[in-house]
């Protein structure tokens, strides 16, 4: 088996694919220009990563971080919204509240932790409620769930930044804006038993500067 040796000044990071494509890659040329010799290895995934065993320097993850011997730095909060295609809404109707979701279906996003589709979540009457709708299409990648929603396979829920282009083009429409769930925290994690090298310090500081402007500073909902 061929072993790939990474350059000595490489940084290996694992990040959700959409964040890598929409935020990190466009800003990466400036980082590399300012740091000659630095190589960035981007892994794109939502799965659990054993940083020490797999030789990963840091990961970006959404939701509450799992336990372990990690340094955890909160980047901010991602506003979550619910969307559907205009064709789907024309056929099924636009629900006025979570209580009106009977008869609707969702694109099932399968959790890598549980192996089960995640329910849709809403804030209704001051409390968070979870609603598991039927799903005829199940996916394991967030970009695929958005693509399935564009094709009319049901409702989809994810951070707003994931739908920026779809909302602008009209391919997807936000629904139930008055019932958005609690924003999702986003973290960067790296092993606490590793001294933060100069290259890692440069990368983490750059990462924070790139991502934070696109996030909420607090978990309070922001209405648009």
CORZIRA-V678860 format. One record per pair of residues at least 24 apart in sequence whose C-alpha atoms are under 7 Angstrom apart, sorted by sequence separation. I is the first residue (numbers start at 0). J is the second residue. D is the distance in whole Angstrom. If there is no record, write none. Layout:
i->[I:I]
j->[J:J]
d->[D:D]
//
This chain:
i->[16:105:107:8:9:10:11:12:13:14:15:16:104:105:106:109:8:9:10:11:12:13:14:15:103:104:105:107:108:109:8:9:10:11:12:13:14:15:104:106:107:108:109:9:13:106:107:108:6:108:182:119:181:106:182:181:106:106:12:11:12:13:14:11:12:13:14:10:11:12:13:14:106:105:106:105:106:104:105:106:104:105:127:123:122:121:122:121:122:121:120:84:87:46:83:84:86:87:84:83:83:82:83:81:82:81:82:81:80:81:79:80:79:80:79:80:96:78:79:95:77:78:84:85:84:85:83:84:82:83:82:83:82:81:82:80:81:81:80:79:79:79:78:79:77:78:76:77:76:77:76:77:75:76:75:74:73:74:73:74:72:73:71:72:71:72:71:70:71:69:70:69:70:62:63:69:70:61:62:68:69:61:62:68:61:17:60:61:60:59:60:59:58:59:57:58:57:58:57:56:74:75:74:77:76:77:75:76:75:76:75:76:75:76:17:22:22:10:8]
j->[43:132:134:36:37:38:39:40:41:42:43:44:132:133:134:137:37:38:39:40:41:42:43:44:132:133:134:136:137:138:38:39:40:41:42:43:44:45:134:136:137:138:139:40:44:137:138:139:38:144:218:156:218:144:220:220:147:148:55:55:56:57:58:56:57:58:59:56:57:58:59:60:152:152:153:153:154:153:154:155:154:155:180:178:178:178:179:179:180:180:180:148:151:111:148:149:151:153:151:153:154:154:155:154:155:155:156:156:156:157:156:157:157:158:158:159:175:158:159:175:158:159:170:171:171:172:171:172:171:172:172:173:173:173:174:173:174:175:179:179:180:182:182:183:182:183:182:183:183:184:184:185:184:185:185:185:185:186:186:187:186:187:186:187:187:188:188:188:189:188:189:189:190:183:184:190:191:183:184:190:191:184:185:191:185:142:185:186:186:186:187:187:187:188:187:188:188:189:189:189:207:211:211:214:214:215:214:215:215:216:216:217:217:218:161:209:210:199:198]
d->[5:6:5:7:6:6:6:6:6:6:5:6:5:6:6:7:5:4:5:5:5:4:5:5:7:5:5:6:6:6:6:6:6:6:6:6:6:6:6:6:4:5:5:7:7:6:6:6:7:7:6:7:7:6:7:7:7:7:6:5:6:7:6:5:5:5:5:6:7:5:6:7:6:7:5:4:6:5:4:6:6:6:7:6:5:5:6:5:5:4:6:6:5:6:6:5:6:7:6:6:5:6:6:7:5:6:6:4:6:7:7:6:5:6:4:6:6:5:6:7:6:6:6:6:4:7:5:6:6:6:5:7:4:6:6:7:6:7:6:6:6:6:5:7:5:7:6:5:5:6:4:7:6:6:6:6:6:5:4:7:6:7:7:5:6:6:5:6:7:6:5:6:6:6:7:5:5:6:5:6:5:6:6:6:4:7:6:6:5:6:7:4:6:6:7:5:5:7:4:6:6:6:6:5:5:6:5:5:6:6:5:6:7:6:7:7:7:7:7]
//
